[in-house]
Amino acid sequence: MELNQSQISSNTYSQQSKAVYAFSADPITNGHINLVTRISDSFQQVIVGIGRNPLKSYLFSLEERLSLAKKALQHLPNVRVVSFRGMVVDFACEQGANIIVKGIRNATDFDYEQTHHQVGVSQQAGIDTHILFADPTLAHVSSSAVKAIQIEHGTLEKYVPLVVKSALEAKISKQLIVGITGEIASGKSTLCEQLVETANDINIPIHHIDLDSIGHELLQANHSPLHQKTSQAVIDKFGEDICIDGVICRKKLAKKIFFNSNYLNQLNTILLNPVKVLIRKKIYGKKGLILINGALLAEAELLSICNNQLILIDVPSNIQLKRLKKRGYSSEEITNRQTSQYSFTQKKISIEKSITAAQHGKLWIKNTLALETKKQIIELLKSIINESNAKQLFNIQEQGDIKQC
């Protein structure tokens, strides 16, 4: 009986409808995710196996590695993540797959996987190996590299998804990073002060990083070459008239940028990378809850720094207006400052979109007038710690209560 070409293709595809991709996932990276995504495009079912090598020591427990991999791959409906012991060929056989896919980054990987393939063949399990070359833009990404970067508080957004970045910060740096944002005069600094005071009272380590202070510091050219370069870039963009005796006057700069929304965007672009550098410097070596306080976290594309974990403060317009007038702003200045940044609703939409896109994060919405008692602040602290799965970083009982409370 002869088979036509369509029957041959169909038969071949059905034989290769299930593939296994196995790795240690300590932790899973964007390189791994890219490979699994491509495998899922070629096979009806993909079994991702998280292995345990008794000769290796791991940063994350098997349960943690499994959980992170499941979360990182949840967008792929034909992918199933499971743990296994023993040889990969036996695992593939148990799963009913006759194909093991291996990712190759370089010649060393090729030689290693070729040896493993030959060992697999020797087990007479009938399992073949398919080689998939790594995306050149991700070939430098590895689990060991991301752990080394986190030790020095480097930028990980391009290496791992936010769920993994957050886990690395907790595991290696003992940090839980949460953003505090809201409109101007919404009460961000006041809430941070309340959180810091209460956390200190109940022995929770906490640190407050104010992005306004970092921005002001960057405009002082006498600190470092980075400050000098940033300060000069601002002068070049907005003109010498923002200076007094060659030094940037914040009031002159503010008057110019808050009358033109494009100017504010341009300033944020200049400050973005230098601000990230100084944030990393300021949180270096600090343990516990890290509060990143900034009005423009959503607008300035800084949500990933706090892993989409944010407290957004709502303020009644009459209270906001009263506070701004008390600060000495004119009606025109108030209008310009309000229109130069996102409204509460725009910030909320931006944060929720970021959480959905990354499949990770948490948004707490608080009214500026609601947090009046220490008990309420404690409840907020408990919620942040529990919702972020960071109990191990703090003195938390199994039921989720702070012992000192």
TIMI-455598 format. One line per 5 residues: their letters; for each residue x, y, z of N, C-alpha, C. Coordinates in steps of 0.1 Angstrom, whole numbers, plus 5000, padded with zeros to 4 digits. Layout:
N
a) X Y Z X Y Z X Y Z; ...
//
This chain:
405
melnq) 5008 4988 5000 5000 5000 5000 5009 5012 5000; 5006 5022 4991 5014 5034 4990 5007 5045 4998; 5016 5053 5004 5011 5065 5012 5014 5077 5004; 5004 5086 5003 5007 5099 4996 5014 5108 5006; 5019 5120 5001 5028 5128 5008 5021 5134 5021
sqiss) 5007 5137 5020 5000 5142 5031 4999 5132 5042; 4997 5119 5038 4996 5109 5048 5009 5107 5055; 5021 5108 5047 5034 5106 5053 5036 5117 5064; 5033 5130 5059 5035 5141 5068 5026 5140 5081; 5014 5136 5079 5005 5134 5091 5010 5123 5100
ntysq) 5015 5112 5094 5020 5101 5102 5032 5105 5110; 5041 5113 5103 5054 5118 5110 5050 5127 5121; 5041 5136 5119 5037 5146 5129 5031 5139 5141; 5022 5129 5139 5016 5122 5150 5026 5114 5158; 5037 5109 5152 5047 5102 5159 5055 5112 5168
qskav) 5056 5125 5163 5064 5135 5171 5055 5145 5177; 5043 5141 5182 5033 5150 5187 5037 5154 5202; 5046 5147 5208 5049 5150 5222 5065 5151 5223; 5069 5161 5230 5084 5163 5232 5087 5166 5246; 5099 5163 5251 5103 5166 5264 5115 5176 5264
yafsa) 5114 5186 5272 5125 5195 5274 5128 5195 5289; 5140 5191 5293 5144 5189 5307 5156 5198 5310; 5155 5204 5322 5165 5213 5327 5163 5215 5342; 5173 5221 5348 5173 5222 5363 5164 5234 5367; 5164 5245 5359 5156 5257 5362 5159 5263 5375
dpitn) 5172 5266 5377 5176 5272 5390 5182 5286 5388; 5175 5296 5383 5160 5296 5380 5158 5295 5365; 5146 5295 5360 5142 5296 5346 5145 5310 5342; 5150 5311 5329 5154 5324 5323 5146 5326 5311; 5148 5338 5305 5141 5342 5292 5147 5333 5281
ghinl) 5159 5328 5282 5165 5319 5273 5157 5306 5272; 5155 5300 5284 5147 5288 5285 5133 5290 5280; 5127 5301 5283 5113 5304 5279 5112 5305 5264; 5122 5311 5258 5123 5312 5243 5123 5298 5237; 5131 5290 5242 5132 5276 5237 5119 5268 5239
vtris) 5113 5269 5250 5101 5262 5253 5090 5267 5243; 5090 5280 5241 5080 5286 5232 5081 5281 5218; 5093 5280 5214 5096 5275 5200 5093 5260 5199; 5096 5253 5209 5092 5238 5209 5077 5236 5209; 5070 5245 5216 5056 5244 5217 5049 5247 5203
dsfqq) 5056 5254 5195 5051 5257 5182 5053 5245 5172; 5061 5236 5176 5064 5224 5167 5058 5211 5171; 5054 5211 5184 5048 5198 5189 5035 5201 5196; 5026 5191 5195 5013 5193 5201 5013 5194 5216; 5022 5186 5222 5024 5186 5236 5039 5187 5240
vivgi) 5041 5195 5250 5055 5197 5255 5055 5194 5270; 5063 5185 5274 5065 5182 5288 5078 5188 5293; 5077 5198 5301 5089 5204 5307 5093 5197 5320; 5104 5191 5320 5108 5184 5332 5119 5192 5340; 5116 5194 5353 5125 5200 5362 5132 5189 5370
grnpl) 5145 5188 5367 5152 5177 5373 5160 5179 5386; 5164 5169 5392 5172 5169 5404 5185 5162 5403; 5196 5169 5402 5209 5162 5401 5215 5161 5415; 5217 5149 5420 5222 5148 5434 5237 5153 5435; 5243 5155 5424 5257 5160 5425 5258 5176 5425
ksylf) 5246 5182 5423 5246 5197 5422 5239 5203 5435; 5243 5215 5438 5236 5222 5449 5228 5233 5442; 5216 5236 5447 5207 5245 5440 5204 5257 5449; 5202 5269 5443 5197 5280 5451 5183 5279 5455; 5174 5274 5446 5160 5273 5449 5157 5258 5451
sleer) 5148 5255 5460 5143 5242 5463 5136 5237 5450; 5134 5224 5449 5127 5218 5438 5113 5224 5437; 5106 5226 5448 5092 5231 5448 5093 5246 5443; 5103 5253 5447 5104 5267 5442 5107 5268 5427; 5116 5259 5423 5120 5259 5408 5107 5255 5400
lslak) 5100 5245 5405 5088 5240 5398 5078 5252 5397; 5075 5258 5408 5065 5269 5409 5069 5281 5400; 5082 5285 5400 5086 5296 5391 5085 5292 5376; 5088 5280 5373 5087 5275 5359 5073 5275 5354; 5064 5270 5363 5050 5270 5360 5044 5284 5357
kalqh) 5048 5293 5366 5043 5307 5364 5049 5313 5352; 5062 5311 5349 5068 5317 5337 5063 5311 5324; 5057 5299 5324 5053 5292 5312 5038 5291 5311; 5031 5298 5320 5016 5296 5321 5009 5301 5308; 5016 5309 5300 5009 5315 5288 5009 5305 5276
lpnvr) 5016 5293 5278 5017 5283 5268 5007 5272 5271; 4996 5271 5265 4985 5261 5268 4989 5246 5266; 4998 5244 5257 5002 5230 5254 5015 5225 5261; 5019 5233 5271 5031 5230 5279 5027 5226 5293; 5032 5214 5298 5030 5210 5311 5043 5209 5319
vvsfr) 5044 5214 5331 5057 5214 5338 5056 5204 5350; 5065 5195 5351 5065 5185 5362 5080 5183 5366; 5081 5177 5378 5094 5174 5383 5097 5159 5380; 5110 5155 5380 5113 5141 5378 5126 5138 5385; 5129 5125 5387 5142 5120 5391 5147 5110 5381
gmvvd) 5160 5108 5381 5166 5098 5372 5170 5104 5359; 5172 5095 5349 5177 5099 5336 5166 5105 5328; 5169 5114 5319 5160 5121 5311 5153 5112 5301; 5161 5102 5296 5155 5092 5286 5144 5084 5293; 5146 5080 5306 5136 5073 5313 5123 5082 5315
faceq) 5126 5094 5318 5115 5104 5321 5107 5105 5308; 5114 5107 5296 5107 5108 5284 5098 5096 5281; 5104 5084 5283 5097 5072 5281 5085 5071 5289; 5086 5075 5302 5074 5074 5311 5063 5084 5307; 5067 5095 5300 5058 5105 5296 5052 5102 5282
ganii) 5056 5091 5276 5051 5087 5263 5057 5096 5251; 5068 5101 5253 5075 5110 5243 5087 5102 5238; 5089 5104 5224 5101 5098 5219 5111 5108 5214; 5109 5121 5217 5118 5131 5213 5122 5139 5226; 5135 5141 5227 5140 5151 5237 5146 5162 5230
vkgir) 5142 5174 5233 5147 5186 5227 5158 5193 5236; 5169 5196 5230 5180 5202 5238 5183 5216 5232; 5185 5226 5240 5189 5239 5236 5204 5240 5235; 5210 5245 5224 5224 5246 5223 5228 5261 5221; 5237 5266 5229 5242 5280 5228 5256 5281 5221
natdf) 5264 5270 5223 5277 5271 5217 5283 5257 5215; 5296 5256 5211 5302 5243 5208 5303 5235 5221; 5305 5241 5232 5307 5233 5244 5293 5226 5248; 5282 5234 5246 5269 5228 5248 5267 5216 5239; 5271 5218 5226 5269 5207 5216 5276 5194 5220
dyeqt) 5289 5196 5224 5297 5184 5228 5290 5177 5240; 5285 5185 5250 5279 5180 5262 5266 5172 5258; 5258 5178 5250 5245 5172 5247 5247 5160 5237; 5258 5160 5229 5260 5149 5221 5264 5137 5229; 5272 5139 5240 5275 5128 5249 5262 5123 5256
hhqvg) 5254 5132 5260 5242 5128 5267 5233 5120 5257; 5232 5124 5245 5224 5117 5235 5229 5102 5233; 5242 5101 5232 5248 5088 5231 5246 5079 5243; 5246 5085 5255 5243 5077 5267 5228 5073 5266; 5220 5082 5262 5205 5079 5261 5203 5068 5251
vsqqa) 5210 5068 5240 5208 5057 5230 5213 5044 5236; 5223 5044 5245 5228 5032 5251 5217 5026 5260; 5208 5034 5265 5197 5028 5274 5186 5021 5266; 5187 5021 5253 5178 5014 5244 5163 5017 5247; 5161 5030 5250 5147 5035 5253 5140 5039 5241
gidth) 5147 5040 5229 5140 5044 5217 5137 5059 5216; 5145 5067 5224 5144 5081 5224 5154 5088 5216; 5150 5098 5207 5159 5105 5199 5160 5119 5205; 5171 5126 5200 5174 5140 5205 5173 5149 5194; 5166 5160 5195 5165 5171 5186 5172 5183 5192
ilfad) 5181 5189 5183 5188 5201 5187 5181 5214 5183; 5180 5223 5192 5175 5236 5189 5185 5247 5193; 5189 5255 5183 5199 5265 5186 5193 5277 5193; 5200 5282 5203 5195 5293 5211 5194 5306 5202; 5184 5314 5206 5183 5327 5199 5196 5335 5202
ptlah) 5202 5340 5192 5215 5347 5194 5214 5359 5204; 5202 5365 5205 5201 5376 5214 5200 5371 5228; 5198 5358 5230 5197 5353 5244 5207 5343 5247; 5217 5341 5238 5227 5330 5240 5236 5333 5252; 5237 5345 5257 5245 5348 5268 5237 5347 5281
vsssa) 5224 5344 5281 5216 5343 5293 5217 5329 5298; 5220 5328 5311 5220 5315 5318 5216 5317 5332; 5212 5306 5339 5208 5306 5353 5220 5311 5362; 5232 5307 5359 5243 5311 5367 5246 5326 5365; 5244 5331 5353 5246 5346 5350 5236 5354 5358
vkaiq) 5223 5350 5358 5213 5359 5365 5216 5359 5380; 5220 5348 5385 5224 5347 5400 5235 5357 5403; 5245 5357 5394 5257 5365 5396 5253 5380 5395; 5244 5383 5385 5239 5397 5384 5232 5402 5396; 5223 5393 5401 5216 5397 5413 5224 5399 5425
iehgt) 5235 5391 5427 5244 5394 5438 5249 5408 5438; 5251 5414 5426 5256 5428 5425 5245 5437 5422; 5232 5433 5424 5221 5442 5422 5220 5448 5408; 5224 5440 5398 5223 5444 5384 5209 5444 5379; 5207 5448 5367 5194 5448 5360 5191 5435 5354
lekyv) 5179 5429 5358 5176 5416 5353 5164 5415 5344; 5157 5426 5341 5145 5426 5334 5146 5419 5320; 5158 5420 5314 5159 5413 5300 5164 5399 5301; 5166 5394 5314 5171 5381 5316 5161 5371 5321; 5152 5376 5329 5142 5367 5335 5128 5375 5336
plvvk) 5117 5367 5337 5104 5374 5339 5104 5379 5353; 5094 5389 5356 5094 5396 5369 5092 5386 5380; 5084 5375 5378 5082 5366 5389 5095 5360 5394; 5104 5358 5385 5117 5352 5388 5126 5363 5394; 5126 5375 5388 5134 5386 5393 5130 5388 5408
salea) 5117 5388 5411 5113 5390 5425 5118 5379 5434; 5118 5367 5429 5123 5356 5437 5138 5356 5439; 5145 5361 5429 5160 5362 5431 5163 5373 5441; 5156 5384 5441 5158 5395 5450 5155 5390 5465; 5145 5382 5466 5142 5377 5479 5152 5366 5484
kiskq) 5155 5357 5475 5164 5346 5479 5179 5351 5481; 5184 5359 5472 5198 5363 5473 5200 5375 5481; 5192 5386 5478 5194 5399 5485 5185 5401 5497; 5176 5392 5499 5167 5393 5511 5159 5406 5510; 5154 5409 5498 5147 5421 5496 5133 5419 5490
livgi) 5123 5427 5495 5110 5428 5489 5108 5442 5485; 5107 5445 5472 5106 5459 5466 5092 5462 5463; 5087 5473 5468 5073 5478 5466 5074 5492 5462; 5066 5496 5452 5066 5510 5448 5054 5517 5455; 5056 5530 5457 5045 5539 5463 5044 5550 5453
tgeia) 5032 5551 5447 5029 5562 5437 5016 5568 5438; 5014 5579 5431 5001 5586 5432 5003 5600 5426; 4993 5608 5425 4994 5621 5419 5002 5630 5429; 5005 5642 5424 5012 5652 5432 5003 5655 5445; 5010 5656 5456 5003 5659 5469 4992 5649 5473
sgkst) 4994 5637 5469 4985 5626 5473 4988 5620 5486; 5000 5622 5491 5003 5617 5505 5013 5606 5504; 5021 5605 5493 5031 5594 5492 5041 5594 5503; 5047 5605 5505 5058 5606 5515 5052 5604 5529; 5040 5609 5532 5034 5606 5545 5032 5592 5547
lceql) 5026 5585 5537 5024 5570 5539 5037 5563 5541; 5048 5567 5533 5061 5560 5535 5066 5562 5550; 5064 5574 5555 5068 5577 5569 5061 5568 5578; 5048 5567 5576 5040 5558 5585 5044 5544 5584; 5047 5539 5572 5051 5525 5570 5065 5523 5577
vetan) 5074 5532 5575 5087 5531 5581 5086 5531 5596; 5079 5541 5602 5078 5542 5616 5071 5529 5622; 5061 5524 5616 5054 5512 5622 5063 5500 5620; 5069 5498 5609 5078 5487 5606 5089 5486 5616; 5095 5498 5619 5106 5499 5629 5101 5495 5643
dinip) 5088 5499 5646 5083 5496 5659 5081 5481 5661; 5078 5473 5650 5075 5459 5651 5087 5451 5646; 5099 5457 5644 5111 5450 5641 5111 5444 5627; 5104 5451 5617 5105 5447 5603 5115 5456 5596; 5126 5450 5591 5135 5459 5584 5129 5466 5572
ihhid) 5131 5479 5570 5124 5487 5560 5133 5498 5556; 5133 5502 5543 5141 5513 5538 5132 5521 5528; 5134 5534 5528 5126 5543 5520 5135 5550 5510; 5133 5548 5497 5140 5554 5486 5131 5564 5479; 5135 5577 5480 5127 5587 5474 5133 5591 5461
ldsig) 5125 5589 5450 5130 5592 5436 5131 5607 5434; 5123 5615 5440 5125 5630 5439 5139 5634 5444; 5143 5628 5455 5156 5631 5461 5167 5627 5451; 5166 5615 5445 5175 5610 5435 5176 5619 5423; 5164 5623 5419 5164 5633 5407 5171 5646 5410
hellq) 5169 5651 5422 5175 5664 5426 5190 5662 5428; 5194 5650 5433 5208 5647 5434 5215 5647 5421; 5209 5641 5411 5215 5640 5398 5217 5653 5391; 5210 5663 5395 5212 5676 5389 5223 5684 5395; 5229 5678 5405 5241 5684 5411 5254 5679 5405
anhsp) 5261 5687 5397 5271 5681 5389 5284 5678 5396; 5285 5681 5409 5298 5680 5417 5299 5666 5424; 5291 5656 5421 5292 5644 5428 5300 5633 5421; 5298 5631 5408 5306 5621 5401 5305 5624 5386; 5313 5618 5378 5311 5620 5363 5297 5617 5358
lhqkt) 5290 5607 5364 5276 5604 5360 5267 5617 5363; 5269 5623 5375 5261 5635 5378 5265 5646 5368; 5278 5648 5365 5282 5658 5356 5276 5656 5343; 5276 5644 5338 5271 5641 5324 5256 5643 5324; 5249 5639 5334 5235 5641 5335 5231 5655 5336
sqavi) 5237 5663 5344 5235 5677 5346 5237 5684 5333; 5248 5681 5326 5251 5688 5313 5241 5685 5303; 5236 5672 5302 5226 5668 5293 5213 5676 5295; 5209 5679 5307 5197 5686 5310 5199 5701 5306; 5211 5706 5308 5214 5720 5304 5213 5721 5289
dkfge) 5219 5712 5282 5220 5712 5268 5206 5711 5262; 5197 5704 5269 5183 5702 5263 5174 5714 5266; 5176 5720 5278 5166 5730 5282 5172 5744 5283; 5185 5746 5281 5191 5759 5280 5198 5764 5292; 5207 5773 5290 5215 5779 5301 5207 5787 5311
dicid) 5195 5791 5306 5187 5800 5315 5181 5792 5327; 5182 5779 5328 5178 5772 5339 5188 5771 5350; 5200 5778 5348 5211 5778 5357 5212 5791 5364; 5218 5790 5376 5222 5802 5384 5237 5800 5387; 5246 5808 5382 5260 5807 5384 5265 5793 5380
gvicr) 5259 5788 5368 5264 5776 5362 5258 5763 5368; 5250 5765 5379 5243 5753 5386 5228 5753 5383; 5223 5741 5380 5209 5740 5376 5200 5745 5388; 5191 5754 5386 5181 5758 5396 5169 5750 5394; 5165 5742 5404 5154 5733 5402 5141 5741 5400
kklak) 5140 5753 5406 5127 5760 5404 5126 5765 5390; 5137 5770 5384 5137 5774 5370 5134 5762 5361; 5140 5751 5364 5138 5739 5355 5123 5735 5357; 5118 5735 5369 5104 5731 5371 5094 5740 5364; 5097 5753 5364 5088 5762 5358 5088 5760 5343
kiffn) 5099 5756 5337 5099 5753 5323 5093 5740 5319; 5096 5729 5326 5091 5716 5322 5076 5714 5325; 5071 5721 5336 5057 5719 5339 5048 5728 5331; 5053 5736 5322 5045 5743 5313 5045 5736 5299; 5052 5725 5298 5052 5718 5285 5054 5703 5288
snyln) 5044 5695 5285 5044 5681 5289 5055 5674 5281; 5058 5678 5269 5069 5672 5261 5082 5674 5268; 5084 5686 5274 5096 5688 5282 5098 5678 5293; 5087 5676 5300 5088 5666 5312 5092 5652 5307; 5086 5648 5296 5090 5635 5290 5104 5635 5286
qlnti) 5109 5646 5280 5123 5646 5276 5132 5646 5288; 5128 5652 5299 5136 5652 5311 5136 5638 5317; 5125 5631 5317 5124 5617 5322 5133 5608 5314; 5134 5610 5301 5142 5602 5293 5157 5604 5296; 5161 5616 5299 5175 5619 5303 5178 5613 5316
llnpv) 5169 5613 5325 5172 5609 5339 5170 5594 5341; 5163 5587 5332 5159 5573 5334 5170 5564 5338; 5180 5562 5329 5191 5553 5332 5200 5557 5344; 5203 5570 5345 5210 5574 5357 5203 5572 5370; 5189 5574 5370 5181 5571 5382 5182 5556 5385
kvlir) 5181 5547 5375 5182 5533 5378 5195 5529 5384; 5206 5536 5379 5219 5533 5385 5219 5537 5400; 5214 5549 5403 5214 5553 5417 5205 5545 5426; 5194 5541 5420 5185 5532 5428 5192 5519 5432; 5199 5513 5422 5207 5501 5425 5217 5503 5436
kkiyg) 5224 5515 5435 5234 5519 5445 5228 5520 5459; 5216 5526 5459 5210 5529 5472 5204 5517 5479; 5200 5507 5471 5194 5495 5477 5205 5484 5479; 5217 5486 5475 5228 5476 5476 5230 5473 5490; 5229 5460 5493 5232 5455 5507 5221 5457 5517
kkgli) 5210 5464 5513 5199 5466 5522 5190 5454 5522; 5185 5450 5534 5177 5438 5535 5163 5442 5540; 5153 5435 5536 5139 5438 5541 5130 5444 5531; 5121 5452 5535 5111 5458 5526 5117 5471 5521; 5118 5472 5508 5123 5484 5501 5112 5492 5495
linga) 5109 5504 5500 5099 5513 5494 5105 5522 5484; 5100 5521 5471 5104 5531 5461 5093 5541 5459; 5096 5553 5464 5085 5563 5464 5087 5573 5452; 5078 5572 5442 5079 5581 5431 5066 5584 5424; 5063 5596 5421 5050 5600 5414 5050 5595 5400
llaea) 5061 5593 5393 5062 5590 5379 5066 5575 5376; 5064 5566 5386 5068 5553 5384 5062 5547 5371; 5049 5549 5369 5042 5544 5357 5046 5551 5345; 5047 5565 5345 5050 5573 5334 5064 5571 5329; 5073 5569 5338 5088 5568 5335 5093 5554 5333
ellsi) 5083 5544 5331 5087 5530 5328 5096 5524 5339; 5092 5527 5351 5100 5521 5363 5092 5511 5370; 5081 5506 5365 5073 5496 5372 5080 5483 5374; 5089 5479 5365 5096 5467 5366 5106 5467 5378; 5111 5478 5382 5120 5479 5394 5113 5473 5406
cnnql) 5100 5476 5408 5093 5471 5419 5085 5459 5416; 5088 5453 5404 5081 5440 5400 5066 5441 5399; 5061 5453 5395 5047 5456 5394 5040 5454 5407; 5047 5456 5418 5041 5455 5432 5040 5470 5437; 5028 5475 5437 5027 5490 5440 5015 5493 5449
ilidv) 5017 5504 5457 5006 5510 5464 5003 5523 5456; 4991 5524 5452 4986 5536 5445 4977 5544 5454; 4980 5556 5456 4973 5564 5466 4963 5573 5458; 4950 5573 5463 4940 5581 5458 4938 5593 5467; 4936 5605 5462 4934 5617 5470 4922 5625 5465
psniq) 4913 5628 5473 4902 5637 5469 4907 5650 5463; 4901 5655 5452 4906 5667 5445 4906 5679 5455; 4897 5680 5464 4896 5692 5472 4908 5692 5482; 4912 5680 5487 4923 5678 5496 4936 5681 5489; 4937 5676 5477 4949 5678 5468 4951 5693 5466
lkrlk) 4940 5700 5462 4941 5714 5459 4945 5722 5472; 4940 5718 5483 4943 5725 5496 4958 5723 5499; 4963 5711 5497 4977 5708 5500 4987 5716 5490; 4983 5717 5477 4991 5724 5468 4992 5739 5470; 4980 5744 5474 4980 5758 5477 4988 5761 5490
krgys) 4988 5752 5499 4996 5753 5511 5011 5754 5508; 5015 5747 5497 5029 5746 5493 5033 5759 5486; 5023 5768 5483 5026 5780 5477 5025 5781 5462; 5019 5771 5456 5017 5770 5442 5005 5779 5437; 5007 5786 5426 4996 5794 5421 4986 5785 5413
seeit) 4975 5790 5410 4965 5782 5403 4970 5776 5390; 4978 5785 5383 4983 5781 5370 4994 5770 5372; 5002 5771 5382 5012 5761 5385 5006 5748 5389; 4995 5748 5397 4988 5736 5401 4982 5729 5388; 4976 5737 5380 4970 5731 5367 4981 5724 5359
nrqts) 4992 5731 5357 5003 5726 5349 5009 5713 5355; 5011 5713 5368 5017 5701 5374 5007 5689 5374; 4994 5692 5375 4985 5681 5375 4984 5675 5361; 4984 5684 5351 4983 5679 5337 4996 5673 5331; 5007 5675 5338 5020 5670 5333 5022 5656 5336
qysft) 5014 5650 5345 5016 5636 5349 5002 5629 5348; 5003 5615 5348 4990 5607 5348 4981 5611 5359; 4968 5610 5357 4958 5611 5367 4958 5598 5375; 4951 5597 5386 4950 5585 5394 4945 5574 5385; 4934 5576 5377 4929 5566 5368 4939 5561 5358
qkkis) 4946 5571 5352 4956 5567 5342 4967 5558 5348; 4971 5562 5360 4982 5554 5367 4977 5540 5369; 4964 5539 5374 4958 5526 5377 4957 5517 5365; 4953 5523 5354 4952 5515 5341 4966 5511 5336; 4976 5520 5337 4989 5516 5333 4995 5505 5341
ieksi) 4993 5506 5354 4998 5495 5363 4991 5482 5361; 4978 5482 5359 4971 5470 5357 4975 5464 5343; 4977 5472 5333 4982 5466 5320 4995 5460 5322; 5004 5466 5330 5017 5460 5332 5017 5447 5339; 5008 5446 5349 5006 5434 5357 5001 5423 5347
taaqh) 4991 5426 5339 4986 5416 5330 4996 5412 5320; 5004 5421 5314 5014 5417 5304 5025 5409 5310; 5029 5412 5322 5040 5404 5328 5035 5392 5336; 5021 5391 5337 5015 5380 5345 5021 5379 5359; 5024 5391 5364 5030 5392 5378 5028 5406 5384
gklwi) 5025 5406 5396 5024 5419 5403 5012 5420 5412; 5011 5431 5420 5000 5433 5429 4998 5448 5431; 4985 5452 5430 4982 5466 5432 4973 5468 5444; 4978 5476 5454 4971 5480 5465 4966 5495 5463; 4953 5497 5464 4948 5511 5463 4944 5516 5477
kntla) 4950 5527 5481 4947 5533 5494 4943 5548 5492; 4933 5551 5500 4929 5565 5501 4938 5573 5510; 4942 5585 5506 4951 5593 5514 4946 5595 5528; 4933 5595 5530 4927 5598 5544 4924 5585 5552; 4926 5573 5546 4921 5561 5552 4931 5556 5562
letkk) 4944 5558 5560 4954 5552 5569 4957 5561 5581; 4949 5560 5591 4950 5569 5602 4956 5562 5615; 4955 5549 5616 4959 5543 5628 4970 5533 5626; 4977 5530 5636 4988 5521 5635 4983 5507 5631; 4971 5503 5636 4966 5490 5632 4964 5489 5617
qiiel) 4959 5500 5611 4957 5500 5597 4970 5499 5589; 4980 5505 5594 4993 5504 5588 4999 5490 5589; 4997 5484 5601 5001 5470 5603 4994 5461 5593; 4981 5463 5591 4974 5455 5582 4979 5456 5568; 4983 5468 5564 4988 5470 5551 5002 5463 5550
lksii) 5010 5464 5560 5023 5457 5560 5021 5442 5558; 5012 5437 5566 5009 5422 5565 5004 5418 5552; 4995 5426 5546 4990 5423 5532 5002 5423 5522; 5010 5433 5523 5022 5434 5513 5030 5422 5515; 5034 5418 5527 5043 5406 5529 5036 5393 5525
nesna) 5023 5391 5529 5016 5379 5526 5013 5378 5511; 5009 5388 5505 5005 5388 5490 5017 5386 5482; 5029 5391 5486 5041 5389 5479 5049 5376 5482; 5043 5368 5490 5049 5355 5493 5063 5357 5499; 5064 5367 5508 5077 5370 5513 5078 5368 5528
kqlfn) 5070 5358 5533 5070 5356 5548 5084 5352 5553; 5091 5345 5544 5104 5340 5549 5114 5351 5551; 5112 5363 5546 5121 5374 5548 5118 5381 5561; 5107 5379 5567 5103 5386 5579 5099 5377 5590; 5096 5383 5602 5092 5375 5613 5077 5372 5613
iqeqg) 5073 5363 5604 5059 5360 5602 5056 5346 5606; 5045 5345 5613 5040 5332 5618 5033 5325 5606; 5031 5312 5607 5025 5304 5596 5012 5309 5592; 5003 5314 5601 4990 5319 5597 4991 5333 5591; 5003 5338 5590 5005 5351 5583 5005 5363 5592
dikqc) 5005 5361 5605 5005 5372 5614 5019 5377 5618; 5021 5390 5619 5034 5395 5624 5035 5393 5639; 5045 5386 5643 5045 5382 5657 5044 5393 5667; 5051 5404 5664 5052 5416 5673 5038 5423 5674; 5029 5420 5665 5016 5426 5665 5008 5421 5677
//
